């Protein structure tokens, strides 16, 4: 008689699948036991004295080198601090110089403006005085010019129209007229010629 689920001529292996499952379970248990017991065994093992690294004092050469390195580090740190202080001082000085330079430039502009006003006022005064001298009678103007410094008198005469200057020169003494004429002629003698 045939057993259900079997085929003719083929025999089923006995305990094949069960044996494999049993072996896998035993192997798993062995691995777990090894993993759990390994760290526990490692904790209980104490190192021997021969395994400890020896604690020795540094050699004298090494101590000298270490001391010199520490000194060098201290010197470098002091230099660095000194350089930082100099840099800060230079920044402060630079700011002060910039401020003073700006103040000097402003003072120079103010001085230029003042000089321009003064020159304009002086020019206005000279023009008025020249107009006064040229509108005077030539004889009266000549009497004034006779007492003036020749350079000063030459300045006024050179600003006057030619006919007014000629009338004043004609009223001067020959010596005064000559001296003033030489000054007037010599004023532009050193000027470049075209």
Long-range contacts (C-beta under 8 A, 24 or more apart in sequence): 126-155, 126-156, 126-159, 127-159, 129-156, 130-156, 130-159, 130-160, 133-160, 133-164, 133-168, 134-160, 134-161, 134-164, 134-165, 138-164, 138-167, 138-168, 138-170, 138-171, 139-171, 141-167, 141-168, 141-171, 142-168, 142-169, 142-170, 142-171, 142-172, 143-171, 145-172, 145-176, 145-180, 146-172, 146-173, 146-176, 150-176, 150-179, 150-180, 150-183, 151-183, 153-180, 153-183, 154-180, 154-183, 154-184, 154-187, 157-184, 158-184, 158-187
